[in-house]
Amino acid sequence: MKRKITISLGMVVLFFSLIFFYTKYSTMLNASHKTTMVKSSQVLPRATNFAQYNTLRSAELNKLNRKILGQNYIGAYIVSNRDNIVNSMGSGYASAAEKQAFNYNSTVRVGNLESVINAMLLMDTLKKSKISMDTKLNKYVPELDGKITVTANRLLNNELNISVNSNSLTGLDEKSALNKFFEILKTNKVQSDSQQVKANQILLAIVLMRINRSSYKALLTQFFQKNDLDGSRIIDSQSFSERTDAVSYHLSKTTDGAPQYDKPYKEIDTKYTFGTDQIRMSMIDILNTIRVMSSDNLSASYQKTLYQYGQKLEVLRKSNNHMYYTINSHGFRTYVMAGLGSKRIVISSENYPNTGVSKLHLAKSIYSSLFDD
């Protein structure tokens, strides 16, 4: 009897020991063969040379890199092929005062890309709430007194006959910005096209908030968390600068031709406008956002509506089966070139204007050097 119990206990110990070692070994094995997925700014490889991954094109790609360094490029780029980052490079300082090198984790302002994100969130909200794109949404903006018919379609087509000078809302917190916005609409005559577009963008953000019964910051924070955008944040009256922020400088050349970092643009991080220009993103988060917007799970009509809105904001355009994103905001230019289905994406971000320093539009050059499509 004792012998049987001893054998049984031995078998139990052996069984659990095998499970422990199998689990540990499997974890080690998986880690050693783990592919770097496009998930967050914390899992990217260190900056590497193109030639290491692309031996057949090493001469051409090395030439391009030398050109970047030779022309005193201030910025960074990343190259993604499906779920892999195959290359990244940074040049110059994101913050000269902090001696922080510019790289794919440096955060930049993303301008009108924020409104494209808002459009996507609005369409998702309407679908969940079973509200059609042509349903009147005036109950969410009673301040308009029903004088203008508000629908999602009209917002996304910039058809509301309202305008606002966004400078009037600069630096205001959410509550103050909303009060000021509706106050301006009551007295302001319709001005330029750009002011009409801006007013439509702001109203879209307000409608989005009120349907969800949430603050704007909370909505965007939820979007960042849901999509693993660790290098993104919303700028408001309580949050201006962080160590990873790229500072936009006036640049000039020294006598030996090297870039000289002159003064930063005045109050660059306090110049935000509620609902339209409050987001900073790392380049990897811009990449992830583009993947979300072009997901295969989205219907053709959804993607078409999103593209048309981005096109109206001059963020998106298509050409020869490629998608181009142009994101300009507060001293930065970010260019994106994405292949069919957004499997291959190149993103470059640069400081501008570079007075006396050559500017490069890198994304297209890198894409054509690396990919055949």
ZAMI-22985 format. One record per residue (C-alpha): y, z, x; residue number from 0. Coordinates in nm, 2 decimals. Layout:
<sites>
        y        z        x    nr
        Y        Z        X   NUM
...
</sites>
This chain:
<sites>
        y        z        x    nr
     0.00     0.00     0.00     0
     0.24     0.10     0.28     1
     0.15    -0.22     0.46     2
     0.24    -0.43     0.16     3
     0.57    -0.26     0.12     4
     0.65    -0.30     0.49     5
     0.57    -0.67     0.47     6
     0.78    -0.71     0.15     7
     1.08    -0.54     0.31     8
     1.04    -0.75     0.62     9
     1.04    -1.07     0.41    10
     1.36    -0.96     0.23    11
     1.53    -0.89     0.56    12
     1.42    -1.22     0.70    13
     1.53    -1.41     0.38    14
     1.88    -1.26     0.39    15
     1.90    -1.32     0.77    16
     1.82    -1.69     0.72    17
     2.09    -1.72     0.46    18
     2.35    -1.55     0.69    19
     2.27    -1.77     0.99    20
     2.25    -2.09     0.77    21
     2.59    -2.01     0.62    22
     2.75    -1.93     0.95    23
     2.60    -2.24     1.12    24
     2.70    -2.47     0.83    25
     3.06    -2.34     0.85    26
     3.07    -2.40     1.22    27
     2.92    -2.75     1.18    28
     3.16    -2.84     0.91    29
     3.46    -2.71     1.11    30
     3.36    -2.92     1.41    31
     3.34    -3.24     1.20    32
     3.63    -3.16     0.97    33
     3.85    -3.46     0.90    34
     4.22    -3.38     0.90    35
     4.31    -3.42     0.53    36
     4.66    -3.48     0.40    37
     4.69    -3.14     0.24    38
     4.97    -2.93     0.39    39
     5.21    -2.92     0.68    40
     4.99    -2.66     0.84    41
     4.69    -2.87     0.91    42
     4.84    -3.17     1.08    43
     4.74    -3.27     1.44    44
     4.99    -3.24     1.71    45
     5.20    -3.54     1.80    46
     4.99    -3.80     1.97    47
     5.02    -4.15     2.12    48
     4.93    -4.45     1.91    49
     4.71    -4.59     2.18    50
     4.47    -4.30     2.16    51
     4.37    -4.41     1.81    52
     4.44    -4.78     1.83    53
     4.31    -4.91     2.16    54
     4.32    -5.28     2.05    55
     4.70    -5.26     1.98    56
     4.79    -5.01     2.25    57
     5.03    -5.25     2.44    58
     5.23    -5.34     2.13    59
     5.25    -4.99     2.00    60
     5.34    -4.84     2.33    61
     5.62    -5.09     2.36    62
     5.75    -4.98     2.02    63
     5.74    -4.61     2.13    64
     5.93    -4.70     2.44    65
     6.19    -4.88     2.23    66
     6.23    -4.57     2.02    67
     6.29    -4.35     2.32    68
     6.51    -4.60     2.49    69
     6.74    -4.63     2.19    70
     6.78    -4.26     2.16    71
     6.62    -4.23     1.82    72
     6.67    -3.89     1.65    73
     6.40    -3.83     1.40    74
     6.03    -3.85     1.35    75
     5.76    -4.06     1.19    76
     5.40    -4.02     1.06    77
     5.13    -4.27     0.99    78
     4.86    -4.21     0.72    79
     4.55    -4.42     0.67    80
     4.37    -4.30     0.35    81
     4.33    -3.92     0.40    82
     4.39    -3.91     0.77    83
     4.71    -3.88     0.97    84
     4.64    -4.12     1.25    85
     4.97    -4.08     1.44    86
     5.29    -3.88     1.45    87
     5.59    -3.87     1.68    88
     5.92    -3.69     1.71    89
     6.22    -3.76     1.92    90
     6.53    -3.55     1.98    91
     6.63    -3.22     1.82    92
     6.61    -3.12     1.46    93
     6.83    -2.83     1.56    94
     7.01    -2.85     1.89    95
     7.14    -2.49     1.86    96
     6.78    -2.36     1.81    97
     6.63    -2.61     2.05    98
     6.39    -2.72     1.77    99
     6.22    -3.05     1.83   100
     6.23    -3.30     1.55   101
     5.87    -3.35     1.41   102
     5.68    -3.40     1.09   103
     5.74    -3.04     0.99   104
     6.12    -3.07     1.01   105
     6.25    -3.06     0.65   106
     6.51    -3.31     0.53   107
     6.70    -3.36     0.20   108
     6.53    -3.61    -0.03   109
     6.82    -3.72    -0.26   110
     6.72    -3.93    -0.56   111
     6.35    -3.88    -0.49   112
     6.40    -3.54    -0.67   113
     6.50    -3.72    -0.99   114
     6.19    -3.94    -0.97   115
     5.99    -3.61    -0.94   116
     6.17    -3.48    -1.25   117
     6.09    -3.80    -1.44   118
     5.72    -3.75    -1.36   119
     5.74    -3.39    -1.47   120
     5.91    -3.49    -1.79   121
     5.65    -3.75    -1.88   122
     5.37    -3.49    -1.81   123
     5.55    -3.24    -2.03   124
     5.59    -3.48    -2.32   125
     5.22    -3.57    -2.30   126
     5.11    -3.21    -2.30   127
     5.35    -3.13    -2.59   128
     5.24    -3.45    -2.78   129
     5.60    -3.57    -2.79   130
     5.66    -3.95    -2.78   131
     5.90    -4.12    -2.54   132
     6.12    -4.21    -2.84   133
     6.12    -3.88    -3.01   134
     6.47    -3.73    -3.05   135
     6.52    -3.44    -2.81   136
     6.87    -3.33    -2.93   137
     6.74    -2.99    -3.03   138
     6.71    -2.91    -2.66   139
     7.07    -2.99    -2.59   140
     7.27    -2.86    -2.89   141
     7.58    -2.86    -2.68   142
     7.61    -3.24    -2.75   143
     7.65    -3.17    -3.12   144
     7.42    -3.46    -3.21   145
     7.69    -3.71    -3.10   146
     7.45    -3.89    -2.86   147
     7.09    -3.96    -2.94   148
     6.87    -3.82    -2.66   149
     6.52    -3.95    -2.60   150
     6.30    -3.96    -2.29   151
     6.32    -4.34    -2.29   152
     6.70    -4.34    -2.30   153
     6.72    -4.08    -2.02   154
     6.48    -4.28    -1.80   155
     6.68    -4.60    -1.86   156
     7.02    -4.43    -1.79   157
     7.13    -4.54    -2.14   158
     7.33    -4.23    -2.24   159
     7.70    -4.30    -2.24   160
     7.80    -3.99    -2.05   161
     7.94    -3.94    -1.70   162
     8.02    -3.66    -1.46   163
     8.16    -3.63    -1.11   164
     7.88    -3.43    -0.94   165
     8.13    -3.28    -0.69   166
     8.24    -3.06    -0.98   167
     7.90    -2.90    -0.98   168
     7.86    -2.86    -0.61   169
     7.73    -2.52    -0.50   170
     7.70    -2.37    -0.85   171
     7.41    -2.16    -0.96   172
     7.19    -2.29    -1.25   173
     7.37    -2.11    -1.53   174
     7.72    -2.19    -1.40   175
     7.62    -2.55    -1.34   176
     7.50    -2.60    -1.70   177
     7.81    -2.45    -1.85   178
     8.03    -2.66    -1.63   179
     7.83    -2.98    -1.70   180
     7.86    -2.95    -2.08   181
     8.23    -2.85    -2.05   182
     8.30    -3.17    -1.85   183
     8.11    -3.38    -2.10   184
     8.33    -3.26    -2.39   185
     8.65    -3.38    -2.22   186
     8.54    -3.64    -1.96   187
     8.58    -4.01    -2.03   188
     8.30    -4.24    -1.92   189
     8.38    -4.34    -1.56   190
     8.18    -4.54    -1.30   191
     7.82    -4.65    -1.32   192
     7.73    -4.40    -1.05   193
     7.88    -4.11    -1.25   194
     7.69    -4.22    -1.56   195
     7.36    -4.23    -1.36   196
     7.43    -3.88    -1.22   197
     7.50    -3.74    -1.57   198
     7.17    -3.89    -1.70   199
     6.98    -3.74    -1.41   200
     7.13    -3.39    -1.47   201
     7.06    -3.41    -1.84   202
     6.70    -3.51    -1.77   203
     6.66    -3.19    -1.56   204
     6.81    -2.98    -1.84   205
     6.58    -3.13    -2.10   206
     6.28    -3.07    -1.87   207
     6.38    -2.71    -1.83   208
     6.43    -2.64    -2.20   209
     6.11    -2.80    -2.32   210
     5.92    -2.59    -2.07   211
     6.13    -2.28    -2.13   212
     6.16    -2.23    -1.76   213
     6.43    -2.23    -1.49   214
     6.46    -2.54    -1.29   215
     6.37    -2.36    -0.97   216
     6.05    -2.22    -1.12   217
     5.95    -2.57    -1.24   218
     5.99    -2.73    -0.90   219
     5.82    -2.43    -0.73   220
     5.53    -2.47    -0.96   221
     5.51    -2.84    -0.87   222
     5.52    -2.76    -0.49   223
     5.24    -2.50    -0.53   224
     5.02    -2.73    -0.75   225
     5.04    -3.01    -0.50   226
     5.01    -2.80    -0.18   227
     5.36    -2.88    -0.07   228
     5.40    -2.59     0.17   229
     5.70    -2.76     0.35   230
     5.91    -2.80     0.04   231
     6.17    -2.58    -0.12   232
     6.47    -2.59    -0.36   233
     6.81    -2.52    -0.22   234
     7.03    -2.29    -0.43   235
     7.30    -2.02    -0.40   236
     7.04    -1.78    -0.25   237
     6.86    -2.02    -0.01   238
     7.05    -2.24     0.24   239
     6.89    -2.28     0.58   240
     6.55    -2.21     0.74   241
     6.43    -2.26     1.09   242
     6.24    -2.58     1.01   243
     6.55    -2.75     0.86   244
     6.67    -3.06     1.04   245
     7.05    -3.04     1.09   246
     7.24    -3.36     1.05   247
     7.48    -3.41     1.35   248
     7.76    -3.64     1.44   249
     7.61    -3.82     1.74   250
     7.77    -4.00     2.03   251
     7.66    -4.12     2.37   252
     7.71    -3.94     2.70   253
     7.82    -4.14     3.01   254
     7.45    -4.19     3.11   255
     7.36    -4.32     2.76   256
     7.18    -4.01     2.63   257
     7.26    -3.89     2.28   258
     7.51    -3.61     2.25   259
     7.49    -3.37     1.96   260
     7.84    -3.32     1.83   261
     7.93    -3.09     1.54   262
     7.70    -3.07     1.24   263
     7.83    -3.21     0.91   264
     8.04    -2.94     0.75   265
     7.86    -2.72     0.51   266
     7.58    -2.97     0.48   267
     7.33    -2.72     0.33   268
     7.57    -2.57     0.07   269
     7.64    -2.92    -0.07   270
     7.38    -2.93    -0.34   271
     7.41    -3.05    -0.70   272
     7.20    -2.89    -0.97   273
     6.91    -3.10    -1.09   274
     6.96    -3.40    -0.87   275
     6.99    -3.30    -0.50   276
     6.84    -2.96    -0.43   277
     6.51    -3.04    -0.25   278
     6.42    -3.02     0.11   279
     6.08    -3.16     0.22   280
     5.88    -3.20     0.53   281
     5.76    -3.56     0.60   282
     5.40    -3.46     0.52   283
     5.52    -3.33     0.18   284
     5.71    -3.66     0.11   285
     5.38    -3.83     0.19   286
     5.18    -3.61    -0.05   287
     5.45    -3.66    -0.33   288
     5.41    -4.03    -0.30   289
     5.03    -4.00    -0.33   290
     5.08    -3.79    -0.64   291
     5.31    -4.05    -0.79   292
     5.07    -4.33    -0.72   293
     4.75    -4.16    -0.81   294
     4.47    -4.36    -0.96   295
     4.45    -4.10    -1.24   296
     4.79    -4.22    -1.38   297
     4.79    -4.49    -1.64   298
     4.94    -4.83    -1.57   299
     5.22    -4.77    -1.83   300
     5.30    -4.43    -1.67   301
     5.33    -4.58    -1.32   302
     5.53    -4.87    -1.46   303
     5.78    -4.63    -1.62   304
     5.80    -4.42    -1.31   305
     5.86    -4.73    -1.09   306
     6.13    -4.87    -1.32   307
     6.31    -4.54    -1.31   308
     6.29    -4.52    -0.93   309
     6.41    -4.88    -0.91   310
     6.72    -4.80    -1.12   311
     6.80    -4.51    -0.88   312
     6.75    -4.75    -0.59   313
     6.47    -4.54    -0.45   314
     6.18    -4.78    -0.51   315
     6.12    -5.15    -0.47   316
     5.81    -5.37    -0.44   317
     5.75    -5.67    -0.22   318
     5.44    -5.86    -0.12   319
     5.20    -5.59    -0.25   320
     5.39    -5.32    -0.06   321
     5.60    -5.03    -0.20   322
     5.92    -4.93    -0.03   323
     6.11    -4.60    -0.07   324
     6.46    -4.55     0.06   325
     6.57    -4.19     0.05   326
     6.92    -4.12     0.17   327
     7.08    -3.78     0.15   328
     7.32    -3.56     0.34   329
     7.30    -3.71     0.68   330
     6.94    -3.83     0.67   331
     6.77    -4.16     0.60   332
     6.40    -4.16     0.52   333
     6.21    -4.49     0.49   334
     5.86    -4.52     0.34   335
     5.64    -4.83     0.35   336
     5.32    -4.80     0.15   337
     5.03    -5.05     0.12   338
     4.85    -5.15    -0.20   339
     4.73    -4.83    -0.38   340
     4.93    -4.62    -0.13   341
     4.62    -4.58     0.10   342
     4.82    -4.67     0.41   343
     5.17    -4.51     0.44   344
     5.43    -4.50     0.71   345
     5.72    -4.26     0.69   346
     6.02    -4.24     0.92   347
     6.31    -4.01     0.90   348
     6.63    -4.03     1.11   349
     6.96    -3.86     1.16   350
     7.26    -4.08     1.06   351
     7.53    -4.20     1.12   352
     7.45    -4.23     1.49   353
     7.79    -4.31     1.63   354
     7.72    -4.52     1.94   355
     7.35    -4.47     1.91   356
     7.12    -4.75     1.79   357
     6.97    -4.69     1.45   358
     6.61    -4.80     1.39   359
     6.44    -4.88     1.06   360
     6.10    -4.78     1.18   361
     5.86    -4.77     0.89   362
     5.83    -5.14     0.85   363
     5.80    -5.21     1.22   364
     5.53    -4.94     1.26   365
     5.33    -5.06     0.96   366
     5.33    -5.43     1.07   367
     5.23    -5.32     1.42   368
     4.94    -5.11     1.30   369
     4.80    -5.27     0.98   370
     4.72    -5.63     0.89   371
     4.79    -5.63     0.52   372
</sites>
